[in-house]
Amino acid sequence: MSYNEKKVTIDLGNGLAPIELSTGKLAKQADGSVVLKQGDTMLLATVVSAKEPKEGVDFLPLSVDYQEKYAAAGRIPGGFLRREARLSDYEVLISRLVDRALRPLFPETYHADTQVMISLISADKDIMPDALAGLAASAAIAVSDIPFNGPISEVRVAKVNGELVINPRLSALENATLEYIVAGSAQDIVMVEGEAKEISEAEMVEAIAFAHEAIKKQVAAQVELANLVGAVVKRDGNHEPSNLDLRDAIFAATYDKVYAVAKSGSTKHDRTEQFAAIGEEFFVTMGEDIDDETAFLAKKYYHDVQYDAVRNLVLDEGIRLDGRDARTVRPIWSEVDYLPAAHGSAVFTRGETQSLTSVTLGAKDDEQMIDGAFIHGYNKFILHYNFPAFSTGEVRPNRGPGRREVGHGNLAMRSLKQVLPAENENPYTIRVVSDILESNGSSSMATVCAGTLALMDAGVKLKAPVSGIAMGLITDEKTGKYAILSDILGDEDHLGDMDFKVTGTENGIVACQMDLKINGLKWEVLTQALDQAKEARLHILGEMQKTLAGPREDYKPHAPRIVSFSIDKEFIGAIIGPGGKIIQEMQRETGSTISIEEVDGKGIVQVFADDKASIDAAVSRIKSIVAKPEVGEVYEGKVKSIMPFGAFVEIMPGKDGLLHISEIEWRRLESMDGVLKEGDVVKVKLLDIDKQGKLKLSRKALLPRPPREEKPKSETAAKDDPQA
C-alpha cells in the first residue's frame, strides 16, 4: 500500500450510519484533501492556496465550488454534450452555504488565492449531501498548512413530528415544520439558513442551539483527524504590510470629518461623494511620488477610518448613517397593478431600496425541470431575482445572474413558498420575477414584500401575507457595547458584524438567513435580534396592508384560466391518441393547452387557455371521449359505415353502435339503398349494451309510432257474414 490513510468516525446518534472522515488516500497533491463517507454518500473535498498573495490585494480571494458527479447517482447528464456543465442553481446554493461558513474564519490578514472544491462522488438517495459539504471542506483545511481559525462544521436541523433531528433522511423532511442549515465553530455560530412553517422566535433559537451541540462533535473529530496526520506547520497568515505612522496621520486628519458626514444623515450618493472628497483631500497632501505600497496602505487605513466612525456613531450616540435610531424602519410606499399586461405586479420601496415584481401564471407545461445528480424532478413555483448595475448607479456588463442573485432569489422563494395555496387548490405554475431598481440594503427582503403584494394582486390565494427585514449588529469587544439595527443599509451591512434576514407572517417565522463576521454571538443577543425583527416585520406588514390587505377575489380578466378534473385511468390513452394525434388535434382546434398524467390510479387532466370559450370547447371534447354510454339515453351520432343489415353509428368518439335496419323506421325496409349514407348525422336511442359491450341503437324509438291502418268495410262485412 503506497498511501498512509488516516480515519475518524462521527456518530451523531440520529439513526443514520456514522460519518467517516479519511485523508491520505486521494488527491494527495492538494494542500489538503478529505473523503467524507456516510452510507453510500461520498464527498471528496480539496483545498489549495497560493504561497503568496497577488500585489495590491487586501482581501481573501476565496472560491468555493460544490459539484455533483452524475455517475454518483448512476445517471447520465442531459443536454447535447452529456457531461457536467456549469454549476446548477442547486450546486451554487450549496457552494454559498460552505463559502459563508468558511470565509469569516480565515485570518483577516490572509490574502492568498484559495480554492475549495467539493465533489459528490457517490450518492445515497436518502442522505442529503448539502449538510455534509461544510464538514468535508473544513476537514480538508484542518489537515493542510493553510491558516484557519476553525475548524467549523455544518448540520441540518429539522423538527419532524415535534422532535428536533440532526441531518434527517430526505424522506423525513416532508413532515418537517422547520429546516435549517446551521454552521459554526466549537464556540460560536457563524451562519444559519432555512425555512419553517410560521414558528416562534423561541423555537428557532432552540433549534440553533440543538444544532450547535452536533457541530461541536464534528469539530472535535476534525481536530482528532488533524492530530492523526501529525503536526503541520501553518504557513504565515499575515499578508498585510503596515505603517503605523501613516495610519495615525490619516486618523488624525480625517476621523472628525468622516464622523461629521456620517452624522449628517445625507443620502447614499451624497455621503459616498463626501467620504471620497475627504479621502482625496488627504491623499493630495501625500504628494505624487509615493510608492505603490504606501498608496495601498493609505486607502486601507482610510477605509478603517470610515469603519470606526460609523460604528462609534451608532454605539456612542445611537445615530445611524441616515439619521435613524436603531429600531426605526425606513419610509415605505408600495403600489399594485403597476404593470397592466402582467397577471400580477407590485412596486415596493423602502428607503432607497426598490423592487418591481411581476407574477406570471402558466400551465403545467411551464413547470421548471430540475435535472441534477441528486435532485431531479419538476418545480411549479419559480422566483427569479435580478440585480442590474443601474440599481446602485454603477456601470457593469450584464453577464446574467451571479451567485448572489441565485442566493437572494432562493431566500425569497423559500419565504413565499410557505404561504402558497395547497397543491390541489392551485393549478398554476407560478413565476415571480423581482427586478431591483434601487438598492441600499435589504433588496432580498424588498423582493419578499413585493412578491407578496404581486401574488395577491394576481389573485393567488396566499395563506397569509409575508414581510421580511434585514437586521444588523454593531459590537465593541473592548467595552461590551452592542447595537442591534433594524432594516440595515448597504453600508451598515458592509461595516457591521451581522446580516440577519428574517421573513414571516403575523403568526411566525417562515425563513431566515444569518451571516456573522465576529466571534461570540451571545444567545441573549440573538433572542433580542429576533424580537426586534418581529417588531419590524409586523410594522412592514401593516404598511403593505394599506396597499392591499389580501388576495383579490378573482384573477385578472386577461389572466389564463385552468380547469382541472379527473378521469378513469383507462381513458388516458384514448385522449392522447396514437402518437398524440387526438390531443394535438384538440389543442390545435380549440387553442388550448392540455396536459394529462396518471396520479394514484386516476388520470388528472388540466386544460389551460386564455379564454373561457377555448376551455369549454376542449373540456367538452375530452368529456365526450371519457363519457360512458348509458342505456336509455339519446345521442346525436354520425353514420360511419353502411351494411346490408343496417348502419354503424358513432355516438361518442371511438364508440360505435349498430342501428339495425329494423330499428331505422317503423315501416319495413327491404334494403339500405337510399336510406342512409356515410356522414349522415342522426339521433338515436341506446337500447341495450350486451355482455360483449356491443351497443344496440334505435332511431324509430324516437319517431312517433304511425297509426294502424283500417281495412275496407266490404272486407269487414264479408268476414262477418258466414254465407259470404
HELIX and SHEET records of a PDB file:
HELIX    1   1 TYR A   70  ALA A   73  5                                   4    
HELIX    2   2 ASP A   89  LEU A  102  1                                  14    
HELIX    3   3 ARG A  103  LEU A  105  5                                   3    
HELIX    4   4 ASP A  130  ALA A  142  1                                  13    
HELIX    5   5 LEU A  170  ASN A  175  5                                   6    
HELIX    6   6 GLU A  201  VAL A  229  1                                  29    
HELIX    7   7 LEU A  244  LYS A  263  1                                  20    
HELIX    8   8 LYS A  268  THR A  285  1                                  18    
HELIX    9   9 ASP A  292  ASN A  312  1                                  21    
HELIX   10  10 LEU A  313  GLU A  317  3                                   5    
HELIX   11  11 LYS A  364  ASP A  366  5                                   3    
HELIX   12  12 ALA A  389  THR A  392  5                                   4    
HELIX   13  13 ARG A  403  LYS A  417  1                                  15    
HELIX   14  14 GLU A  423  GLU A  425  5                                   3    
HELIX   15  15 SER A  443  ASP A  457  1                                  15    
HELIX   16  16 GLY A  490  LEU A  495  1                                   6    
HELIX   17  17 TRP A  523  THR A  547  1                                  25    
HELIX   18  18 LYS A  569  PHE A  571  5                                   3    
HELIX   19  19 ILE A  572  ILE A  576  1                                   5    
HELIX   20  20 PRO A  578  GLY A  580  5                                   3    
HELIX   21  21 LYS A  581  THR A  590  1                                  10    
HELIX   22  22 LYS A  612  VAL A  626  1                                  15    
HELIX   23  23 ILE A  661  GLU A  663  5                                   3    
HELIX   24  24 LYS A  700  LEU A  702  5                                   3    
HELIX   25  25 LYS A  713  ASP A  720  1                                   8    
SHEET    1   A 6 LYS A   6  ILE A  10  0                                        
SHEET    2   A 6 ILE A  19  THR A  23 -1                                        
SHEET    3   A 6 GLY A  32  GLN A  38 -1                                        
SHEET    4   A 6 THR A  41  SER A  49 -1                                        
SHEET    5   A 6 THR A 114  SER A 122 -1                                        
SHEET    6   A 6 LEU A  62  GLU A  68  1                                        
SHEET    1   B 8 GLU A 163  ILE A 166  0                                        
SHEET    2   B 8 SER A 153  VAL A 160 -1                                        
SHEET    3   B 8 ALA A 176  GLY A 184 -1                                        
SHEET    4   B 8 ILE A 189  ILE A 199 -1                                        
SHEET    5   B 8 ILE A 509  LEU A 516 -1                                        
SHEET    6   B 8 MET A 498  GLY A 504 -1                                        
SHEET    7   B 8 SER A 467  THR A 475 -1                                        
SHEET    8   B 8 TYR A 482  SER A 486 -1                                        
SHEET    1   C 5 ILE A 332  VAL A 336  0                                        
SHEET    2   C 5 GLY A 344  ARG A 350 -1                                        
SHEET    3   C 5 THR A 353  GLY A 362 -1                                        
SHEET    4   C 5 THR A 429  GLU A 438 -1                                        
SHEET    5   C 5 PHE A 381  ASN A 386  1                                        
SHEET    1   D 2 GLN A 368  ASP A 371  0                                        
SHEET    2   D 2 HIS A 376  ASN A 379 -1                                        
SHEET    1   E 3 ARG A 561  ASP A 568  0                                        
SHEET    2   E 3 LYS A 602  ALA A 609 -1                                        
SHEET    3   E 3 THR A 593  VAL A 599 -1                                        
SHEET    1   F 6 VAL A 634  MET A 643  0                                        
SHEET    2   F 6 GLY A 646  MET A 652 -1                                        
SHEET    3   F 6 LYS A 655  HIS A 660 -1                                        
SHEET    4   F 6 LEU A 695  SER A 698  1                                        
SHEET    5   F 6 VAL A 681  ILE A 689 -1                                        
SHEET    6   F 6 VAL A 634  MET A 643 -1                                        
END                                                                             
